[in-house]
């Protein structure tokens, strides 16, 4: 945990130090005196670090979300100035004798270009799409099964009743045979879920079709797993924590505890002999895709996961590939099909740049024997 905090601090400082020259360029015409600009830059540096300290200490209303959002704002300001410099070069070509005019155009273009990041990010975050996959497995299945895979709802301040209502409407339109909820149901705590009465919408979702769920790492951080499980069961959701059930005598559904839980079973102990010897397909819901090979070696046919958010926001959408072998989409892992959704909800900031909120529809075909 300590090394992760150290990495966050280092990245934050790099982003902040790169932002200061950007700020200096933007205020140069407004603040003529060099000493005054230096004072503003120093105050900015100190204020940003105060936010970082308060966020890491979770003082008052500050949280990791606060520092993350600030870092993204600074980073996008840096990206914007790079685009603005391109505008500047073009303007210098057009207005060869007007250096000041070119710089003014750059400064004026900065604000709309900067805001565009957040307009784009908010649209992608709160306008979910539907992605479709089809797979065939070497097991008996009299007719195809249509699965709605949803992960990383992160129900709380950023994702609430409005997004849940959208989810309900989309599921009614798609009419899947079942819904698999692959962890991170809540954003650490179910407080907002309870206060905003989101349970009524979840009940409506669960009464129309079976909903199977397992918990993710964020459902485990605050040690309220039993409370979360109780809320889901009250809504009619079938919570599977190292447990298996048979859906409609057609397919086995197994929910695996998250890696955050130390007492979770290994994959080979989790799959029973009955499932191994069955000619029916077996699906495992495992929030994090890290242990896909273990699940494949245990002879599960399909794994569904979330967790990665596909990086959620640029540059995370690029960096995520440095830390995960399986990031997004459909993979063949041994004899098992792995499906990873980039998630329906959000963590940290209300933005998705380079990814988009989604529901993954998976149609599973079998071999008629």
C-alpha positions as CSV (number, residue, x, y, z in Angstrom):
1,X,0.0,0.0,0.0
2,X,2.9,2.3,0.9
3,X,4.6,2.0,-2.5
4,X,1.3,2.8,-4.3
5,X,0.9,6.0,-2.3
6,X,4.5,6.8,-3.2
7,X,3.8,6.3,-6.9
8,X,0.7,8.5,-6.7
9,X,2.7,11.3,-5.0
10,X,5.5,11.1,-7.6
11,X,3.0,11.2,-10.6
12,X,1.1,14.1,-9.0
13,X,4.3,16.1,-8.5
14,X,5.4,15.5,-12.1
15,X,2.0,16.5,-13.5
16,X,1.9,19.6,-11.2
17,X,5.5,20.7,-12.2
18,X,4.6,20.4,-15.9
19,X,1.5,22.5,-15.3
20,X,3.3,25.5,-13.8
21,X,5.0,26.6,-17.1
22,X,1.5,26.3,-18.7
23,X,0.0,28.6,-16.1
24,X,2.9,31.0,-16.4
25,X,2.3,31.3,-20.2
26,X,-1.4,31.9,-19.7
27,X,-1.1,34.7,-17.1
28,X,1.9,36.4,-18.6
29,X,-0.1,39.2,-20.3
30,X,-2.3,39.6,-17.3
31,X,0.5,39.7,-14.7
32,X,3.4,41.7,-16.1
33,X,5.7,41.6,-13.1
34,X,7.9,38.5,-12.9
35,X,7.9,38.4,-9.1
36,X,4.1,38.5,-9.0
37,X,3.8,35.6,-11.4
38,X,6.3,33.7,-9.3
39,X,4.2,34.3,-6.2
40,X,1.1,33.0,-8.1
41,X,2.9,29.9,-9.3
42,X,4.2,29.2,-5.8
43,X,0.7,29.6,-4.3
44,X,-0.7,27.3,-6.9
45,X,2.0,24.7,-6.2
46,X,1.3,24.9,-2.4
47,X,-2.5,24.8,-2.8
48,X,-2.4,21.7,-5.0
49,X,-0.2,19.9,-2.6
50,X,-2.5,20.8,0.3
51,X,-5.4,19.2,-1.7
52,X,-3.2,16.1,-2.2
53,X,-2.4,15.9,1.6
54,X,-6.0,16.4,2.6
55,X,-7.2,13.9,0.0
56,X,-4.7,11.2,1.2
57,X,-5.6,11.9,4.8
58,X,-9.4,12.0,3.9
59,X,-9.9,15.1,5.9
60,X,-13.4,16.6,5.7
61,X,-14.9,16.2,2.3
62,X,-11.6,15.4,0.7
63,X,-10.9,11.9,-0.6
64,X,-8.8,10.1,-3.2
65,X,-11.4,11.3,-5.8
66,X,-10.4,14.9,-5.0
67,X,-6.7,14.4,-5.8
68,X,-7.5,12.3,-8.8
69,X,-9.8,15.0,-10.3
70,X,-7.2,17.7,-9.6
71,X,-4.5,15.7,-11.3
72,X,-6.7,15.1,-14.4
73,X,-7.5,18.8,-14.6
74,X,-3.8,19.7,-14.5
75,X,-3.0,17.0,-17.1
76,X,-5.7,18.1,-19.5
77,X,-4.5,21.7,-19.1
78,X,-1.1,20.5,-20.3
79,X,-2.6,18.6,-23.2
80,X,-4.6,21.6,-24.2
81,X,-1.6,23.9,-24.3
82,X,0.1,21.4,-26.6
83,X,-2.9,21.7,-29.0
84,X,-2.8,25.5,-28.5
85,X,0.8,25.6,-29.4
86,X,-0.1,24.0,-32.7
87,X,-2.6,26.8,-33.2
88,X,0.2,29.3,-32.3
89,X,2.5,27.9,-35.0
90,X,-0.2,28.1,-37.6
91,X,-1.0,31.6,-36.5
92,X,2.6,32.7,-36.8
93,X,2.7,31.4,-40.3
94,X,-0.5,33.5,-41.1
95,X,0.4,36.6,-39.0
96,X,4.1,36.7,-39.6
97,X,4.6,40.2,-38.2
98,X,2.1,39.8,-35.3
99,X,3.7,37.7,-32.6
100,X,1.6,39.2,-29.9
101,X,-1.6,38.6,-31.9
102,X,-0.6,34.9,-32.3
103,X,-0.1,34.5,-28.6
104,X,-3.4,36.2,-27.9
105,X,-5.2,33.7,-30.2
106,X,-3.5,30.8,-28.3
107,X,-4.7,32.2,-25.0
108,X,-8.2,32.7,-26.2
109,X,-8.4,29.2,-27.8
110,X,-7.2,27.6,-24.5
111,X,-10.4,27.8,-22.6
112,X,-12.8,26.3,-25.1
113,X,-10.3,23.6,-26.0
114,X,-9.8,22.8,-22.3
115,X,-13.5,22.6,-21.6
116,X,-13.9,20.2,-24.6
117,X,-12.1,17.5,-22.6
118,X,-14.8,17.6,-19.9
119,X,-17.8,17.9,-22.2
120,X,-16.5,14.8,-24.1
121,X,-15.7,13.0,-20.9
122,X,-19.1,13.6,-19.2
123,X,-20.9,12.5,-22.4
124,X,-19.0,9.2,-22.6
125,X,-19.4,8.6,-18.9
126,X,-23.2,9.1,-18.7
127,X,-24.3,7.9,-22.2
128,X,-23.9,4.2,-22.0
129,X,-23.6,2.1,-25.1
130,X,-24.3,-1.6,-25.8
131,X,-21.6,-3.8,-27.2
132,X,-22.3,-7.3,-28.6
133,X,-20.3,-10.5,-28.6
134,X,-21.1,-14.0,-29.7
135,X,-19.3,-17.2,-28.7
136,X,-19.7,-20.9,-29.2
137,X,-18.5,-23.4,-26.7
138,X,-18.2,-27.2,-26.9
139,X,-21.0,-28.0,-24.4
140,X,-24.6,-28.9,-24.7
141,X,-27.0,-26.0,-25.1
142,X,-30.4,-26.5,-26.6
143,X,-30.7,-22.8,-27.5
144,X,-28.5,-19.8,-27.3
145,X,-28.4,-17.9,-23.9
146,X,-28.3,-14.1,-24.0
147,X,-26.3,-12.6,-21.1
148,X,-26.0,-9.0,-20.0
149,X,-22.6,-8.4,-18.4
150,X,-22.5,-5.4,-16.1
151,X,-19.6,-4.4,-13.9
152,X,-18.3,-1.5,-11.9
153,X,-21.5,0.2,-11.1
154,X,-19.8,2.1,-8.3
155,X,-23.2,3.2,-7.0
156,X,-22.7,6.4,-4.9
157,X,-22.2,10.1,-5.5
158,X,-21.2,9.8,-9.2
159,X,-23.6,7.0,-10.3
160,X,-27.1,7.2,-8.9
161,X,-30.8,6.8,-9.8
162,X,-30.5,8.4,-13.2
163,X,-27.9,5.9,-14.4
164,X,-29.8,3.0,-12.8
165,X,-33.0,4.0,-14.5
166,X,-31.1,4.0,-17.8
167,X,-29.8,0.6,-17.1
168,X,-33.3,-0.7,-16.3
169,X,-34.6,0.7,-19.7
170,X,-31.7,-0.8,-21.7
171,X,-32.2,-4.2,-20.1
172,X,-35.9,-4.1,-20.9
173,X,-35.1,-3.4,-24.5
174,X,-32.3,-6.0,-24.8
175,X,-34.3,-8.6,-22.8
176,X,-31.4,-10.9,-21.8
177,X,-32.0,-14.3,-20.2
178,X,-29.8,-13.3,-17.2
179,X,-27.7,-10.4,-15.9
180,X,-24.2,-11.0,-14.5
181,X,-23.1,-8.3,-12.1
182,X,-19.3,-8.6,-12.0
183,X,-18.3,-6.7,-8.8
184,X,-17.7,-3.2,-7.5
185,X,-21.4,-2.7,-7.0
186,X,-20.9,0.2,-4.6
187,X,-18.3,2.9,-4.4
188,X,-16.8,1.6,-1.2
189,X,-20.0,2.1,1.0
190,X,-23.7,1.7,0.3
191,X,-24.7,5.0,2.1
192,X,-25.8,6.9,-1.0
193,X,-27.6,3.8,-2.3
194,X,-29.6,3.7,0.8
195,X,-30.2,7.4,1.1
196,X,-31.3,7.8,-2.5
197,X,-33.5,4.6,-2.4
198,X,-31.7,3.0,-5.3
199,X,-32.8,-0.3,-4.1
200,X,-36.3,0.2,-5.6
201,X,-34.8,0.4,-9.1
202,X,-32.6,-2.6,-8.4
203,X,-35.6,-4.5,-7.4
204,X,-37.3,-3.7,-10.6
205,X,-34.3,-4.9,-12.6
206,X,-34.1,-8.2,-10.6
207,X,-37.8,-9.0,-10.8
208,X,-37.7,-9.1,-14.6
209,X,-34.8,-11.6,-15.0
210,X,-32.3,-13.5,-12.8
211,X,-29.4,-11.2,-11.6
212,X,-26.3,-13.0,-10.3
213,X,-23.6,-10.9,-8.6
214,X,-20.3,-11.2,-7.0
215,X,-18.4,-8.5,-5.0
216,X,-15.4,-6.6,-6.2
217,X,-12.4,-4.9,-4.5
218,X,-14.3,-1.7,-3.7
219,X,-17.1,-3.8,-2.1
220,X,-14.4,-5.1,0.3
221,X,-12.3,-2.1,1.2
222,X,-14.5,-0.9,4.1
223,X,-15.3,-4.4,5.4
224,X,-19.1,-4.0,4.9
225,X,-19.5,-7.1,2.6
226,X,-22.3,-8.5,4.7
227,X,-24.2,-5.2,4.5
228,X,-23.7,-5.0,0.7
229,X,-24.8,-8.6,0.4
230,X,-27.9,-8.0,2.4
231,X,-28.8,-4.9,0.3
232,X,-28.5,-7.0,-2.9
233,X,-30.5,-9.9,-1.6
234,X,-33.2,-7.6,-0.4
235,X,-33.4,-6.3,-4.1
236,X,-33.7,-9.9,-5.3
237,X,-30.1,-10.2,-6.6
238,X,-28.5,-13.6,-6.1
239,X,-25.1,-12.9,-4.6
240,X,-22.5,-15.7,-5.1
241,X,-19.4,-15.6,-3.0
242,X,-17.4,-18.8,-3.8
243,X,-20.8,-20.4,-4.6
244,X,-22.4,-22.0,-7.7
245,X,-26.0,-22.3,-8.9
246,X,-27.7,-24.0,-11.9
247,X,-29.6,-21.5,-14.1
248,X,-32.8,-23.0,-15.6
249,X,-31.1,-26.5,-15.9
250,X,-29.0,-25.0,-18.7
251,X,-25.8,-23.4,-17.4
252,X,-23.8,-23.3,-14.2
253,X,-23.1,-19.9,-12.7
254,X,-20.2,-19.6,-10.2
255,X,-19.4,-16.4,-8.4
256,X,-15.8,-16.1,-7.0
257,X,-14.8,-13.9,-4.1
258,X,-12.5,-11.0,-5.0
259,X,-8.7,-11.2,-4.6
260,X,-9.2,-8.6,-1.8
261,X,-10.7,-11.4,0.3
262,X,-8.0,-13.5,1.8
263,X,-10.3,-16.5,2.5
264,X,-11.5,-17.0,-1.0
265,X,-11.2,-20.5,-2.5
266,X,-8.7,-21.4,-5.2
267,X,-10.3,-22.0,-8.6
268,X,-9.8,-25.8,-8.6
269,X,-11.5,-26.0,-5.2
270,X,-14.3,-23.7,-6.3
271,X,-15.4,-25.8,-9.2
272,X,-17.2,-29.0,-8.0
273,X,-17.0,-32.4,-9.6
274,X,-20.6,-32.1,-10.6
275,X,-19.8,-29.0,-12.7
276,X,-16.6,-30.6,-14.1
277,X,-18.4,-33.7,-15.2
278,X,-21.5,-31.9,-16.5
279,X,-22.1,-31.4,-20.2
280,X,-23.7,-28.0,-19.4
281,X,-21.7,-24.8,-19.9
282,X,-20.0,-23.3,-16.8
283,X,-19.6,-19.5,-16.3
284,X,-17.5,-17.9,-13.5
285,X,-17.9,-14.3,-12.4
286,X,-14.6,-13.1,-11.2
287,X,-14.3,-9.3,-10.7
288,X,-10.6,-9.0,-11.6
289,X,-9.4,-10.7,-14.7
290,X,-5.9,-11.4,-13.3
291,X,-6.6,-15.0,-12.4
292,X,-8.1,-16.0,-15.7
293,X,-5.5,-18.7,-16.4
294,X,-6.3,-20.3,-13.0
295,X,-10.0,-20.3,-13.9
296,X,-9.2,-21.8,-17.3
297,X,-7.1,-24.5,-15.8
298,X,-10.0,-25.4,-13.5
299,X,-12.1,-26.1,-16.6
300,X,-14.5,-23.2,-16.5
301,X,-15.9,-22.5,-20.0
302,X,-16.5,-18.8,-19.7
303,X,-15.2,-16.1,-17.4
304,X,-16.8,-12.6,-17.1
305,X,-14.9,-9.7,-15.4
306,X,-14.7,-6.0,-15.0
307,X,-12.3,-4.0,-12.8
308,X,-10.0,-2.4,-15.4
309,X,-12.5,0.3,-16.6
310,X,-10.4,0.0,-19.8
311,X,-8.4,2.8,-18.1
312,X,-11.5,5.0,-17.9
313,X,-9.8,8.3,-18.8
314,X,-6.8,9.2,-21.0
315,X,-3.9,8.6,-20.3
316,X,-5.1,5.7,-18.1
317,X,-6.6,4.2,-21.3
318,X,-3.0,3.7,-22.5
319,X,-1.2,3.1,-19.2
320,X,-3.6,0.3,-18.2
321,X,-2.0,-2.0,-20.8
322,X,1.3,-1.8,-18.8
323,X,-0.3,-3.3,-15.8
324,X,-2.8,-5.9,-17.1
325,X,-2.5,-8.7,-19.6
326,X,-6.2,-8.7,-20.1
327,X,-7.8,-5.3,-20.4
328,X,-11.0,-5.3,-22.4
329,X,-13.0,-7.4,-24.8
330,X,-12.9,-11.1,-25.6
331,X,-9.8,-13.3,-25.0
332,X,-9.1,-17.0,-25.5
333,X,-7.4,-18.2,-22.3
334,X,-6.6,-21.9,-22.7
335,X,-9.9,-23.5,-23.5
336,X,-11.9,-20.7,-21.7
337,X,-13.5,-17.6,-23.2
338,X,-12.7,-14.5,-21.1
339,X,-15.0,-11.4,-21.5
340,X,-14.0,-8.1,-19.8
341,X,-16.3,-5.1,-19.9
342,X,-15.0,-1.5,-19.3
343,X,-17.8,-1.0,-16.9
344,X,-21.1,0.9,-16.5
345,X,-20.1,3.2,-13.7
346,X,-17.2,5.4,-12.7
347,X,-14.4,5.7,-10.1
348,X,-12.8,8.9,-8.9
349,X,-14.0,11.4,-11.5
350,X,-17.2,11.8,-13.6
351,X,-15.3,11.5,-16.9
352,X,-14.5,8.9,-19.5
353,X,-12.0,10.0,-22.1
354,X,-11.0,7.2,-24.4
355,X,-13.5,4.7,-23.0
356,X,-17.3,4.7,-22.6
357,X,-19.9,3.5,-20.2
358,X,-21.3,0.2,-21.5
359,X,-23.4,-2.9,-21.1
360,X,-21.8,-6.0,-22.7
361,X,-24.3,-8.4,-24.3
362,X,-22.9,-11.9,-24.8
363,X,-24.8,-14.5,-26.8
364,X,-23.6,-18.0,-25.9
365,X,-24.2,-20.9,-28.4
366,X,-23.6,-24.6,-27.6
367,X,-23.1,-27.8,-29.5
368,X,-26.3,-29.9,-29.9
369,X,-25.3,-33.5,-29.3
